[in-house]
Amino acid sequence: MKKPLVFVVVLNWNHLDDLILTMEPLLIQDYPNMQILISDNGSTDGSQSYIKKNYPNVILIENNDNLGWAAGNNVGIKYAIQQNADYILLANNDLYFENDKLISILVDDLIELKDKNINIIGANVNYFYMKEKMHNDGWIMYPESEKKGHVFNKYRNDYKFELPCNIKTVDFVSGCFMLIDKVVFERIGLIDEAFFIYGEETEFSLRAWSVGCGSVTNTDLTIYHKISATNKVGSPFSMYLKTRNLIYLLRKHKSIIPDINYFIYLYYYSFVKSLIKVIIFPNKYSGKKSKVLNSIFKGFLDGVIFKVKGKNGIKF
């Protein structure tokens, strides 16, 4: 029996050395019905020519500009759906893993869990440079608040199916490596491009949960990620978008998040906390204190008052 068709969509924007590292484990996967597609966001480091020369069996889509994580992946997703893909694996260009059966295992997991309303799966994400240190095993939004009875995702909280001990239900898996059943796109559409980058996999998964498509992590599997290889942690760029996009997510889903006022309160609390952290610990941020503070204020104003979306408001 022929295996389901899996399209691996690798989003690339410069960092050719990272892309080469990511391609190594993908090219040796034992899954028999897989197609790799690279969606290139207008790289200027020679990525396109290298891909054409060295990966002849890989589909390359050359975008004219940096479309961001959401739109860049959507280009690949649309192509994969047109080619009748059954599953789509979204992968960043700065990953590495050692298991040549990884994709086979994840596909088998989704097949087995489909009748239990699970349609998105990921793996543990460890730091590339500290391989024993975990970055995440999937994400629960506001876990401490949930312990106090304030639930962000009632759909996951109400999930009643019994799952294997290595399968963990989460609000969302990391967008750097997530396998998605095509049924999710059929039910909710594509990734929301209003985010550009940061928060889009959270929103996508919340939408999926709301129509009965759950997210899980297989905690027996691990990938290694060069966290923020493209956008430095704490940079003005990242702080602007994280500040802006969270309020957009809360506003967009206010009708399906229980006790939305509580989570909006938490947003304002975290906003003030971020400002204080930058003032007290400026060395933790990848930019001058004044620039980081300005980016947080701008993200707040653009999110709450001006309702700026997508690429608008971003300075590269």
N, C-alpha and C positions, 0 to 999 in steps of 0.2 A: 504493500500500500504506500502510495506516494505521501511524503511528509508535507505539511503545510508550508507555503512559501513565506519565508522571512526576508524582509528588506531591512538591512542595517543602514540607517541614515546617520552618517558622520558629518557633523557641522564643523567646518574649518574656516578659520580666519587667521592667516599668517601662522607663525610657530610651526614651520615645516618639520623641525626636529621632533616636536611632540607628536605630530601626525604620523610620522614614520614609526615611532614607538607604539602608537595605538594600532596601526595596521598590522603589526607583527602577530599579535594573538588572534586578531580577527581572521587573518588569512589562513590560519592553521586549524580553525574550528572544524569539528567533525560533522557538523550539521549538513546534511546532503542537499538541501534545497534552500540555498541562501544567496542573496544578491547584495553586494555592498554598493552603496551610493554615497558619494561625497557631495554635499552642498557647500560650495565655497563662496564665502561672503566677500568677494572682491579682494582677495589676498594680493599683496604686493611683494611677497618674498619668493616668488617663483614656484609656489605650491602647484598651480595648475599645470605648468609644463612638466614638473616632476611626476605628478600623478599620471599624466598621459603617457609618459615614457616608461614608468616603472610598474604601473598597475593597469595593464591593458584590459583586464576583465572587470574593472571597477567603473561604474557609471559616474561621470563627473558632470555636475550642473554648475555652471559659472554664473553666479549672480554679479551684477554690475556694481553693487555697493554693499556695505556692511548692513545687512537687513536686521541684525540682532538675532538673539537665540530663537525667539518665537517665530518670526517670519522666515528666517533661514531654514529652520526645521520644517515649517509648513510647506516650503517648496519641495523638499524631499518627500514629505508625507503625501502630498497630492500626486506626485509621480508614482509613488509606490502603490497607492490606491488604484490609479489608472492601470497599473500592471497586475492588478488582482492579488496584491499581497494579502496574506491571511494575518500576519503579525508584523509589526513595525518596531524595530529596536532603535531608540534614539541614543546616540553615543557622542560624547564630546571628543575633541581631538587631543585630549591630554590624559588618556587612560592607559592602564596596563593591567593584564591579568594572566595567570599562568595555567588556567584550566582549559584544555582544548575541547571539553564537553560542556562548557558553560551555557552556551546558547541552546544546546540540545536539552539540558536539564530544565532550563527556564521555560522552554516551549512545552515540554512534557508537564511541567507544573501547571501552566495555564490551561492545558487540555483537561487535566484531571480536576482542576478547580472551577471550571467554567459553570458547572451545575450548582456551584456554591456562590455564584455571583462575584467571582474574582476575575478581573480582566486586565489588570496592570500589575507587573511584578518587577522587582529589582533585587539587588544583592547588597551585602554589607559594603560600605565605602570606607576604605582605609586611606591614610595619607601615603602618598607615593614615596616621600623621603623618610617616613617613619612607619614602615610597613606593619609594625605590630600595633600601631595606634589607630583606633577606629575614629573616623569622622562622623559617620552616622550609620544606623541600620534601618533607615526609613525615618520619617518625621511624624511626630504628634504635635499639632499646634497647641500651644499653651498647656502643657501637661500638668503643671502645678495648679493651674486654675481648674482643670478637670477634676483633680482630687478634691477640690472644694465644692464641686457640683456645678461649675460653670463649663458647659460643653460647647466646643467650637463646631464640631462635626457630629451632629446627632445621628447621621447615617452610619458612620463607623461605630459610634458608641452603642447603637442599637443592633449591631450585627450579631447574629445568634448562631451561625454555623460553627461547628467544631472543625478545627483545622489541624493538620499535623504539627508536631511540636516545633519543627524548624521553620514554620510559616507564621510570620508576624503581621497582623493587620496594622496598617498605618494610615494616616491621613494622606500622605503622598510619599513616593520614593524619589530619590534624587534624580533630577532631570538629566544629570550627566550620563545616566545609564538606566533606561527604563524600557521594558518590553511591553507593548500595548497590543491587545487584540483589536482587529479592525472594527469590531462591533462598537467600540467606544467612539470612534470617529463618526460612525454611522448615526449614533444616538445624540452626540453633543457637538459635533463639528470639530474644527481644528483648534490649535492653540491660540489664545487671545493675544493678538499682536500689539494691543495697547500697552503691554508691559515692556516690550522691547527685550529686556533681560531682567531677571530677578523676580521671583514670585509667580511666574507663569505656570510652572509645573504644579504649584500649590493650587492655583485657581482651576487648572485643567482637571486635576484629580478630585477636587471638591465638586466640580460639575459632574464628573463621572460617578462619584458616590451618590449624588442626588438622583441619578437615574438607574441606580442598582448595579453599577460597575465598580467593584471594590479594588483597593490597592493593597499589596502585601510585599514583604521582603522575604526571600529565602535566606535565612541567617546562616546556612551552611556554606554559602558562596560569598566570595570576596573579590572585589576589584580594587585597584589602586588608582588614586586620582591626584593629579597635581592641582590641588585646590587653588582656584583663582589664578591660574597661569596667565590668562589673558587680562583679567581685571584684578588688580591688587586689592587684598582685603583692607578695608578702611580708607580706600582712595576717595577723593571727592566724587568721582564718577559713580562708584558703587554706593556710597552713602546717599547721594542724591536719589538714585533709582530705588533703593531699598526703602527710603523714607516715603517717597511718592507712591510707590506701587502698593504698599501695604494698605494705605488708606483707600486706594482704588479697589483693591480686592474686597475690603470690608464693605465699601459702599455698594459694589456690584452684587454682593451676596447677602445683603442685609435681610432679605426676605426668607432666607433658608438657614441663617445662623441663629440658634436660640440665644436669647439674651444679648442681642447685638449691642445694646448700650454698654454692657459690661466690657465687651471687647474693644469698643471705640475708646472707652475710658483707658483701657490698658495701652492702646496705641498712644494716646496723649502722654501717659505716664512714661512709656518707653522713649518717646520723643524727647522729653525733658531729661530723662536719664542719659540719653545719648549725648546731649549737649554738655551735660556735666562731666561725662567721661572724657570727652574731647578736651575740655578745659583742664581737667586734673591730670589726665594721662595722654598728652598729645603724641608721645612717642609710639603709641600703639597704632597710630593711623598713618597711612601711606600718603602723606601730603602735609603741607603747612597747616597749622592749627586754624588760621583764619580761613583758608580755602575749604577745609573740611566743615567748619561751622557754617560758612556761607552755603555750602552744598546741601547741608541738612535743612537749613531755613528755607532754601529755594525749593527743595523737595516737598517740604511741608506746605508751603504756599501753593505750589503747583498742584499738589494732591487735594488739598482741602478747599481752596478758594478758586483757583483758575482751572482745575480739572484737566490738566495737561496730560496727554497720552502719547504712547509710542515714542518715536525718535525726537519729537518736539521737546525742547528744553534741555537737550543733552549737549554737552560740550565734549568733543573727543580730544 
